[in-house]
Amino acid sequence: MRTPAISLMIALLATIVASPVCPSHADPGAPSASQTLAHDWPAFRGPDANGISPETGINKNWAARPPKMLWTQPMTDEGYAGPSEKDGAVFIVDHLGTDDIVRSFDLTTGAEKWRYTYPDAATSNYGFTRATPSVDGHRVYIYSRLGRLICLTAATGKLVWQRDIIGEFHGRRPGWDMADSPLIDGNRVVVYGGGPDASVVVVDKTTGATIWSGGGSEMPGYSTPVLATIGGVKQYVCMLFASVEGVDWQTGRLLWSYPWKTGANVNAATPLVIGDSVFIASGYGHGCAMLDITGGAPQLRWQNTEIVAHFSSPIYAGGYIYGTGDPGFLSCLDPATGAALWKQRGFQKGGLIGIDGTIVAFNGAAGDLIMVALAPDAYKELGRFIPLGGQSWTAPIVANGKLIVRNKTTLAAFDLR
């Protein structure tokens, strides 16, 4: 029979055993197991195609505990292709000589798992392939700067099928070549085609067979198509050479179009769809605008130069727009009016993402990575470090607690826990 004293002692021992860390020695910046939530980053703009990671419990105390480097891999493309990650494997497109090289690495160790090469060209055009591989199921999809669409097995890199989209659809490439990443929509792969009645091309993701081509005949821009439902109509929102348009997902019929011709004919930042409205932004002094798609027709709500996005895509979080733009600002905009709530210098052409109540953005000139509170009232810097240094234009990604970044010569992973 237990006495009250024995029962109390047993309860105290159970509490001690159940506590993995003594509170007086716990790291206040370290997340608990219940706080952490890991996710893959399987495509351009992340798991929800909005530039925001659903992960929580990251390390935000960079001053005391800067993210630890886990591994590096050399890159020989001198370019800006972005990485993706799924099921513990990182995918990116490199280049050497006259070949593009699709490479897969182990997320934890950085060891190369496989590589697949295909012919490209010997001459750089601000680097070579600049798109991000899209991983869906057990396959990975690549769209090259010359318009070659390739499907590989994700585990081994074996070729499943390939198509010369630009050649087959008599398409025209823009001046700096194709830059859109494949959009996976159910059983479909969506890319720009740039041909007669083939601004957009949709193929079966399993076989590569054409489902439809349509969306008019305009030459591509450099951004990636966005899947959206506007006014109850499912569609692909596409930033093309001199316009933004909506294309019916099922038939390829052009639903609406709005002219947006910019200096140097560069439309590169991916549009943001906010309800039944579309936010667009471009560089070369052109600026940004909010379009309301009313009754299937675009109406300009406002236009200004508060975000002049050369190519870095903005994010929409907590009811506000955050983006980087020339000549080097990180800005927060009110989507209703376009007013800048705050602007901060020091983010020259830097890509950004949102994660766990923060913005993680590059200063693309010097390569410092900066964490900022995701808050509309004021710019609040939480920390910074230099992961690789040098020109760093490609947006970072976060996958299963790992921060993955690149500059022109190196791909690297850091521990973000």
N, C-alpha and C positions, 0 to 999 in steps of 0.2 A: 504493500500500500504506500503511495507517494504522499509525503508530507508537503504542505504548501511551499516550504523552502526548496525542496527538491524540484517541484514543478516549476518554480521560478527560475532555478538554475538551468533546467533543460530548455526553457523558452529563450533564455539569454544566449545559450550556446547555439541554438538554432538560428537566432538572428545574426550572430557573428559568422556562422558558416555560410548563410545565405548572402552575406555582403562581400562581393569580390574585392572591393577596394576600401580601405579605411578612409572615411570622409576627410580626415585631417591631411591625408597625403594625396587626395584625388587632384587631377589636373582640371582646373575649372574650365579650360578651353576644350577639353576632350568630350565628345558626345557619348552618351550612354547607349547601350544596345537598343533600348526602346526608342531612341531618338533617330537612329540611322535608318535610311531607306534608300536602297541602291537600285539603279536602273541602267539599262543599256542606252547607247546613243547610236541607233542603227542607220541613220541617214542624215543628210544635210538638215540643219536646224533642229535635230534631236528627235526624241520619241514621239512628240506631238507636233512636229514640224513648225514650231513657233519660236525656236531659239531659247527655250527655257527648259532646264532640267528639273524633273520632279524630285530629285534627291534632297534629303535633309540630313542634318547632323554633321555638316562639314566643319572643318577647322576655319574659324574666322579670326583667329589671333595670330596673324602672320608676323607681327612684330616680335612676339616671343617664340613662336614656332613656325618659321617659314616652311612651306611645303617641301618635303624631302624628295630629292630626285631618286627615282626607282630604276630607270634605264634610259638609254639613248640609242638611236639608230641613225646612221648617216643617210642623207637624201642627196641625190645627184641631179635632180630636175631643175634646181635653181628657180623654183616656182612657188605656187600657192595652193596646190591641191589640198583639200581638207581631209581629215581622217574620220572614220566611223568605227563603231564597235558593237559587237553582239556576241553573247555567249562566251565571253572571255577571249575573243579574238579582235584585233585591231586591223583595219583595212585602209590602204591608201594607195594612190597611183604615183609612181616614181617614173623616171626617164633616164635612159643612157644611150648615147649614140643615136641610132635611128629607131629605137624601140621605146614604147611605153612599157612600164613594168608594174603590174598589180602585185602588191606585197601584203602578206598577212603575218602579224606578229602575235605572240602570246601577251595578253594584257598584263599579266603579273610579272613575267621575267623579261619581256622584250625580245625573246628568241624568235627568229624568223621561222615561220611554219611552212610557207610555200611562196612561190612567185610564178606569175604568168606573164609572158611577154607577147606583145602584138606590134606590128609595124606602125610607126608614126612618121615623123620627119626629123631631119637633123637640125633644122634651124629653130631656135627659140623665138617665141613671140611673147615676151614677158613670161618666160617659163613655158611649160608644155601643158599637159592636162591640168586644169584648175578646178575640176568638179570633184564632188565627194561620192564615193561608192555608196550604194543603197543595199542594205542587207534585209532580206525578207525570207522567213522560213530557213531553208538550208541552201539558199542561193544568194549570190552577190551580183549586182548590176552596175556596170560602168558605162559612162558616156564620154567618149574621147573628144579632144578639141577639134578633131577633123570630122566628127559626126559618126563614129563607129559605136554602136550599142552592143555590149557584150554581156552575156550571162555565164557565170562560173559557179561551180559548187563551192560553198563557203568553207567546207572542211578541207578540201584538197586542191582547189584552184583548177579543177578540170573544166575544160570548155563544154558548155551545154549547147549554146547557140550564139550566133552573132549576126548583126545586120549592119549594112552601110546605109544609114538613114539618109544622110545628105546626098549620097550618090543615087540611091534608089528613087528618092522623091525630088530629084533635080533641085536640091536646096542650095541656098547661098549662105555662106558663113559670114558673120560680122567681122570687122577688121581685126579684132583680137581673138577670133575663133570661138568655138562653142565653149560655153562655161556652165550651162545648166546641168544640175544633177538629176538623175532619174527619179521621178515621182512614182511611188508604188501606190496604186489605188485598187484594192481587192485583187482581182486576177489580171490587172493591167499595169503596164509600164508607160508613163507619159513623158515625152521629150519634145523639144522643138525640132521642126523639120526644115523650115525656111524655104519650102518649095511652093509651086502653084497649088492653091487650095490645100496646103500642107504646112501651115505655120505651126500646127501641133500634130504630132503623130502618136497614136496609141497602139501598142502591140500586146499580145497575150504574153504574160510573164513566164508561162511554162514552155511554150513552143516558139515564141518570137513572131508568130503570125500577125499580120496587120489586122487590127480591129476596125480602125478608121483613121483617116487623115482629114483635117479641116481647119477651121478657125481663120479662114482667109489665106492670104499669100504673102504676108509681111515677113521680112527677114527677122531672125531672132534677136532679142536682147541678150544680156548676160546673166539674168537671174533665173531662178527655178520656178516652174509652175506651182501654183498653190491650189489645193483642193478646198472648196468652200461651198456653203449653201447660202445664197443671197436671195431674199424675197421668196424663200421656199423652193428655190431652183438650185439643184446641185450642178456645179460648174468648175472649170479650171480657170483661175485668174492668172493671166500671162502678161509679163512685162516684155514687150517686143522692141524692135529697133526704134520706133518713133511713136509708140502708143501703148496703152494698157487695155486689155480686153478680157471679156468673159466668154468662155466657150462651153456649150452644152456637153456634159460628160458622156452622154449616151450616143449622140449623133455627130458631134463635131461642129454643130451649127454655131455661127457667131451670134452671141446674144447681145452684146453691147461693146462699144469701143470708145476710148477717149484719147485724143491726140496728146502726145507728150514727147516732143522732139527736143533733144538737149544738145549742148555743145559736144563736139567730137562723136555725136551719135552714140552715147554710152548710157544705157539704162541697165544698171547692174544690181542694185539693191532689191531684194525680194519684197513684194508688196505685203502689207499687213491687212487682213480682212477683220474688221471690227463690226460685228453685227451685219447690217446691210450697207456698210460703208467700206471703202478701200483707201488706205493710206499709201502714197507712193513718194519716193524721194530719189533724187539723182544729183550728180556732181556737176562740175564745170560751171558753178554759179547758178544753176537752175533752181535748186531748192526742192520743196516738198508741197504736197497738197492732200486734201481729204475730199474724196468723191462719195456722194450719196447715190446709191443705185436705186432709183425710185421708178417703179413701173417698168423696170427693165432698161432704163436709160440713165446714164451717169449725169449727175449735176454737181458742179463744183461748189463745195461748201466754203473752203478757204484755200489760199495758196500763199506761201511765204518762203523765206530763206533761213529759217531757224535751224533746219537740218539739211545740209547740203551733202548728201551721202554719195561719195564717189562709187563705192561698191559694198561697203559694210552694211548688212541688213539690220534694221532696228528691231526692237522687241516691244510688245504691249503687255504690261503687267500692272495689276492693281488699279486699272482704269486710266493709266497714263502711258505715253509713248516715250521710250528711251532710245537714243541713237547717237552714233558718232558721225561727224561731218566736217568737211573742210571749213576753215583752215586748221582744224584740230580740236574741235569741241566735242565733249560729251554733253548732251542736252536732254532735258525732260520737257515734254510738250503736253499741253492740255488738248486732247483730241477734239473737243467740242469747238474750240476757237482757234487753235494753232498757236496760242501764246506760249512762249518759252517760260517755264516756271523757274528754271535755273540752267546755266551753261557754265562749263568748266573747261579751260584749256588743258592741253597736254595729252591728247588722245589722237594723234595724227594717223588717220586712215587705219584705226585699230578695230578689229572685230570684237564683238561682245556677245555674252550670253547672260541669262538670268538664272540664279540658283539660290534656293534657301533664303529668300529675302534680301539677296544682294545682286549686284551687277559685277561680273568679272570681265574686264575690258583691257585690251592691249593699247599701249602707246606704240603705234606701228612703226614709228621712226627709230626709237631706241630699244624697244623690246621689253620695257618694264610692264608687268601685269598688275593691274590695280583693282582692288575690291572696294566697291562703293555700295552704300546702303540703298536699297530699292525704295526710295522715298521721294515724294514730290515736293516737299517743303523746302529742301535745301540740299546742296551737294555735301555728302558726308563720307569722306574717305575712311575706310576701315583698315587698310594696309596695302602694301605693295612689295613685290620682289622681282628680280630679273631672272626668268627661267633659262633663257638661252642668249638673249641680247641680239642686237642687230635688227634689221628690218623684219618685222613680224606682223604681216597683214592678215594672215589667216586666223579666223576666230578659233578660240580654244573650244574643247569639248570636255564634258565630265561623264565618266562611265564607271559605275560601280566603285565610287570613291577615289577614282584616279583622274587627275587632271592631265589631259593630253594636249600638247602644244607643238607647234613647229615654227621654225624660221626658214630661210632659204636653203639651209644646208643640213638641218637636223630635225628629227622627230624625237620627242621626249615625253616621258610619263612621270608624274609627281604624285605623292600621296596627299590627298586632300582631306584625310580624316585627322 
